[in-house]
Every structure is written in structure tokens, then in C-alpha cells.
Amino acid sequence: MTQVTMEGHDRVVIIRLNNGVTNALNPDLINDLSLALNQVKDRFHGVVLAGGAKFFCIGFDLPTLLNLDRVGMRRFFYQFNQVAFELVQLPLPTACAIAGHAIAGGGILALTCDYRFAASGEKMIGLNEIKLGVPVPYLADLMLRQLIGDRAATELLYQGEFVKLTEARQIGLVDETVPQEALEDHAVKKIAKLAALPREAFSAIKANRIEAIRYRYEKNHASRNENFLDCWFSQPVQALLVEAAQKF
């Protein structure tokens, strides 16, 4: 069963994470997401990324990933970052419809989109990697600092705390909050409006927006990714990850 589904809405497609309640990120889900992105460019003019009502995405599937050796984890981590990078560069308007918690890797996927629309309520978003002993992946660090500014991003990354989606709007991490029942329709309508604009012009403007991120990521990602893996496989961090995996 595929862990990612695609739902066409005229020019716009909803790409939905579909891995149970938590939408935990494992090799199969990331592979399915990569396959979905390969189909989008020629078939649609805009993308809405969505998840579930309880969790947009809980982040990495720790019980699965902790069984991988360094070769396997490197393969997964590089593919995860590559898929996120493809989302960032997608030459179409994109939005993330965040109905549930967007944590760690889930928060990273949300950052890849041009817009983030969230459901009103008590759900949370954040990057808690520091509490698990690993750095926030380099691409996510770059995206967050561009989006909300260095000072606010530093506070979030250093502390590793989650914030309510309504509070995230106040710092620019979320663009709008709307009632949950209207969330996906709101995101589709916004992206459909942008998708009706001249495509080549939009793509050029978006390329300008992400140019600094693209340049720095392409230049530095290999060494930064290996640093993440060094931390991941250190003995103290493995103990923290095993403890965190028990909550899945």
C-alpha cells in the first residue's frame, strides 16, 4: 500500500502523507513521496501537501530507522533531504495544509512549501532535534532562517520547543490559521489562484526566492549531512533516540 496519495483538484493536486495516524517518515514513505513529485510537474500547476487530522507528520520513524546501520541510514537521510530539496525547488506554487502536529521532519516538510496554512486549535509545530542530540538538518536550518529571520529561528532551534500553530503565525512560521474543516479547501483555492498566473514568470520569481538556499545547500550539504550522521550514531544520542522511539 502506498504511503502517499494524490488527489486532483483541477489544476491543483493534494499530495497526502498516508502512513497511519502519525505519518512517520520511513524509507518507503520518502520513496513514495519522491515518485509523486516526479508525476506532478507535467500534470498539475500547483501542489498542496497534507497529512492527517492528529498528525500532519510526527517526523522520523524512529523504531524503523534505529534498525538501520550507517549505510542504510545515510541512504535514507540523503533521500529525505533530496526530496525536501525537490519540494523547495518545485517550479509551481505550493502550500502545506497543517491539520495536525508537524514535528521535526514533519516541520521540515512544511518549511519546503511557499505557504503554510494551519488549522485553528491546539496542535503544535517545531523542530526538537536538539533534545535528541542531533542538529536540525542543514536544509531546514536554511529555510527557517530565511522564513522567520535569524533571531527567531535561533531561539526555536536552540531550545527545541514546540509552539502552537496559532502562535507560529505570530512569528511568520504559519501564514494563516483557519477552521480545520475549511483548511484544505482554503489551501487549494489559494494555490489555484497562483496556478492561474503565467507559469514561466512564477517559476522565475520562485527561483529568485530560493536562490540563496539552493546555492548554500548544494555547496555544503554533504559535510553537514555527515555531521548529522556522526551525531546520530554516537552512543549518547542512540540512547536518547531509543528512549524517544518508545513513544511511537
Residue pairs with C-beta under 8 A, 6 or more apart in sequence:
2 18
2 32
3 17
3 18
3 19
3 26
3 28
3 29
3 32
4 15
4 16
4 17
4 18
4 29
4 32
4 33
4 35
4 36
5 15
5 16
5 18
6 13
6 14
6 15
6 16
6 36
6 39
7 13
7 14
7 16
8 43
8 44
9 188
9 192
10 192
11 44
11 45
11 46
11 192
11 195
11 196
12 44
12 45
12 46
12 47
12 48
12 188
12 191
12 192
12 195
13 40
13 43
13 44
13 46
13 47
13 48
14 47
14 48
14 49
14 50
14 97
14 184
14 188
15 33
15 36
15 37
15 40
15 47
15 48
15 49
15 50
16 49
16 50
16 51
17 23
17 29
17 33
17 49
17 50
17 51
17 52
17 56
17 57
19 26
19 29
19 61
21 52
21 54
21 55
22 52
22 54
22 55
22 57
22 58
22 248
23 29
23 51
23 52
23 55
23 56
23 57
23 58
23 106
24 57
24 58
24 59
24 60
24 61
24 62
24 64
24 248
25 57
25 59
25 60
25 61
25 80
25 105
25 106
26 60
26 61
26 64
26 65
26 76
27 64
27 75
27 76
27 79
29 61
30 76
30 79
30 80
30 83
31 79
33 83
34 79
34 82
34 83
34 86
37 83
37 86
37 87
37 90
40 47
40 90
40 92
41 90
41 91
41 92
44 92
44 195
45 92
45 93
45 195
45 196
45 199
46 92
46 93
46 94
46 191
46 192
46 194
46 195
47 90
47 92
47 93
47 94
47 95
47 113
47 191
48 94
48 95
48 96
48 97
48 184
48 187
48 188
48 191
49 87
49 94
49 95
49 96
49 97
49 109
49 110
49 112
49 113
50 56
50 96
50 97
50 99
50 184
50 187
51 57
51 98
51 99
51 100
51 102
51 106
52 99
52 100
53 99
53 100
53 180
54 100
54 101
55 100
55 101
55 102
55 103
55 106
56 96
56 98
56 99
56 100
56 101
56 102
56 106
56 109
56 110
56 123
57 101
57 102
57 103
57 105
57 106
57 109
58 101
58 103
58 104
58 106
58 248
59 103
59 104
59 105
59 106
59 107
60 104
60 105
61 248
62 241
62 244
62 245
62 248
63 245
63 248
65 73
65 76
66 238
66 241
66 242
66 245
68 76
70 229
70 233
73 229
73 232
73 233
74 225
74 229
77 137
77 225
77 228
77 229
77 232
78 225
80 105
80 137
81 137
81 138
81 139
81 221
81 225
84 108
84 109
84 112
84 137
84 139
84 140
85 139
85 214
85 217
87 94
87 109
87 112
87 113
88 112
88 139
88 143
88 210
88 213
88 214
89 207
89 210
89 214
91 199
91 202
91 203
91 206
91 207
92 195
92 199
92 202
92 203
93 114
93 115
93 191
93 194
93 195
93 202
93 206
94 112
94 113
94 114
94 115
94 191
95 113
95 114
95 115
95 116
95 117
95 187
95 190
95 191
96 102
96 109
96 110
96 112
96 113
96 115
96 116
96 117
96 187
97 117
97 183
97 184
97 186
97 187
98 110
98 116
98 117
98 118
98 119
98 123
98 125
98 165
98 174
98 183
99 118
99 119
99 123
99 180
99 183
99 184
100 119
100 123
101 123
101 124
101 125
101 162
102 109
102 110
102 123
102 124
102 125
102 126
102 165
103 124
103 125
103 126
103 128
103 162
104 126
104 127
104 128
104 129
107 125
107 126
107 127
107 140
108 127
108 137
108 139
108 140
108 143
110 116
110 125
111 140
111 143
111 144
111 147
112 143
114 206
115 175
115 187
115 190
115 191
116 173
116 174
116 175
117 174
117 175
117 176
117 177
117 178
117 183
117 186
117 187
117 190
118 125
118 165
118 166
118 168
118 169
118 174
118 176
118 177
118 178
118 183
119 165
119 177
119 178
119 179
119 180
119 183
120 165
120 166
120 177
120 178
120 179
120 180
121 165
121 166
121 180
122 164
123 164
123 165
124 162
124 163
124 164
124 165
125 162
125 163
125 164
125 165
125 168
125 173
125 174
126 156
126 160
126 161
126 162
126 163
127 136
127 140
127 144
127 156
127 157
127 160
128 160
128 161
128 162
129 135
129 136
129 137
129 160
130 136
130 157
130 158
130 159
130 160
131 160
131 240
132 237
132 240
132 241
132 244
133 231
133 234
133 236
133 237
133 240
133 241
134 228
134 231
134 232
134 237
135 141
135 224
135 227
135 228
135 231
136 144
136 157
137 224
137 225
137 228
138 217
138 220
138 221
138 224
138 225
138 228
139 213
139 217
139 221
141 153
141 157
142 212
142 213
142 216
142 217
143 213
144 153
144 156
144 157
144 173
145 153
145 154
146 212
146 213
147 153
147 172
147 173
148 156
148 171
148 172
148 173
149 172
152 171
152 172
156 163
163 171
163 173
165 174
165 177
166 174
166 177
168 174
169 175
169 176
169 177
176 186
178 186
194 202
231 237
232 238
232 241
